[in-house]
Amino acid sequence: MTIEPIHPARPAAAPPRERTFEMCFTSTPRGARLARRLAAVRLDAWGIPYGTDAHDAIALIVAELTTNAVRHGHVPGRDFHLRLHAPPHERAMRVEVTDTRAERLPRRPAAPEGAADTEEEAGRGLILVSHLATRWDWHPRQDGPGKTVWAEYALPSRSQSRSHRDRST
């Protein structure tokens, strides 16, 4: 009697899967902070680790868009909605923030001359988003009053992904 060794079958490579995270948050500064933190945790879980350029840029885009939803899209008693989405075969992350205020629409920022020299902290959110994102825009909300502001960030290939610490050494 011969005993043949048992070789475990190698699992087939998993097909790329769609990564989506979405949640409603209270339209308050606390809600915006929570949205940013949960997005950061989710990005890390998806393999976009803390401390990398991609993670920091996407987290900043989330922070700016959710803060704008609270400051400019707030309607008492209404929440805002965050959605992070990465299609399976694309190297991009899409951030969408939906609020319920239809009459206050985002405008394309025109950086005023000397903007870098001013000490104002307000009014730079969409300027940051426009510099970090590959593209961004907005559209009317499909299921009620309001709008969705979205931004797409091109994810680097694994070999290009570096942390801030890697570059400083």
N, C-alpha and C positions, 0 to 999 in steps of 0.2 A: 504494500500500500504506500503510495507516494502522497505526500502532503504538499500541495502547492501553496506558495506564500500568497497571502492576501494583500493586494495592493489597493489602497483606497482610490477610488476614482477621483481624478482631479476635477474639481468643480469648473464648469465652463465659466469663462470670464463673464461677469455680469454686464448686461448691456447698460449703457449710460442711462441714468434715470433723471427724470425731471425733479428739480429741487424747488419747492415752493413753501413759503412761510407767509401766513397772513393772519392778522388779528386786528380787532377794534380796540382802541384806547380812548380813555377820557380826554377830552379836548382841554387839557391843562398842562402846565409845564411838567408836572409829575408824569403825566401820560407820555409826553414826548421823551423824557429821560428813560422811562421804562421801555418804550419802543426801541430806542437806540441800544440799550443794554441787551434786550432780547435778540435784536438783530445781530449784535456782535457775537453773542453766544452761538447763534445759529450758523453764522459764517464760519466760526472756528470748527463747529461740528461738521460742516460741509467740506472741510479741508482748506479753508482760507484762514490760516492761523493768525492769532493776535500778533501785532508787531510787524506784519508785512505791509507793504505799500497798498496792496489791494484791500486788505482788511480795513486799514485806517481810512482809506479814501471812501469806501462804501459806507462805513460807519459814519463818516462826516456828512456824506450825502443824505443818509437817513436822518441824522441830527438836524440838518438844515431844513429839509423838507417837512419833517414833523413839527419843528419849531414854527415854520411858516404857517402850517395848518392850524396851530394853536393861536398864533398871533393874528393872522389875517383871515383865516377860514372858520373861526370859532362861531358857532351858533349855540346859544345856551340850551343845554339839555341834549346836544348832539355830539357823537363821538367822531373821531377820524379813524380811517382804516389804512393800515400799512400792509403792503404785499411785497415780498422779495421773491424773485422768480429767475431761475436759470434753466433755460431749455437744455435738453440732453446733449445736443450736438453743437452747441454754440459756446464760445468762450466769452460769455457776457453775463452780467448780473443786471437785472432790471429792478429798480426800486420804484414803487408806485405809492403815493399817498393821496387818499381821497378825503375831501372834507365836504360839508354840506352848504357852504356859502357860495352862491352862484354869481353874485354881483361884484365880488372882488377877485379879479383875474390877475394872474402873474404877468409881468411885463419882462421882455428881454432886457437884461441889465446892460446899461452902457456905462462902463467904468469912467467916472468923471476924472478930468485931469487932476493929477496929484492925489488920487484916491489912496495910494499907498501911504501918503504922508498924513492923512487925516486920522484923528483919534476916535472917530465915531465907531461904535461897535455895532450899530444897527444898520440894516440895509445892504449887507454884503452877502447874505445867504445865497441868492441866486447867482451872484458873481462867482462864489466858490463852487457851486454846483456846475456852472457852465465851464469852469476850468478843469474840474475833476472828471466830469462825465464825458463820454464819447459824444453823446447827444442827449438832449432833454427837450421836453415840451409839455403841453397840457391838453386835455380834452374835456368836454362836458361829461358829467357823471351820467351813466346810462340808466340807472335805476332810481332817479330822483334828482332833486336840486343839488347843485354843487359841481365840483370839478375834481379831476385827477391830475396831479402833477407827477410826471415820471422822468426818470433819468436812467441811462444805461451806462454801465462801466465795463470796458473791455478788460477781461481777465487775462493776465499774462500766462504764458505756458509755464509749466512746473519749473523748468530750468531758469526762467526769468524771475520767478518769485523769490524775493529776498527780504529779509527783515532789516530793520534799521540797524540792528547790532551787527549784522553781516557786513554792512558797508562801512562801518566805523572802524573795523579792524584791518 
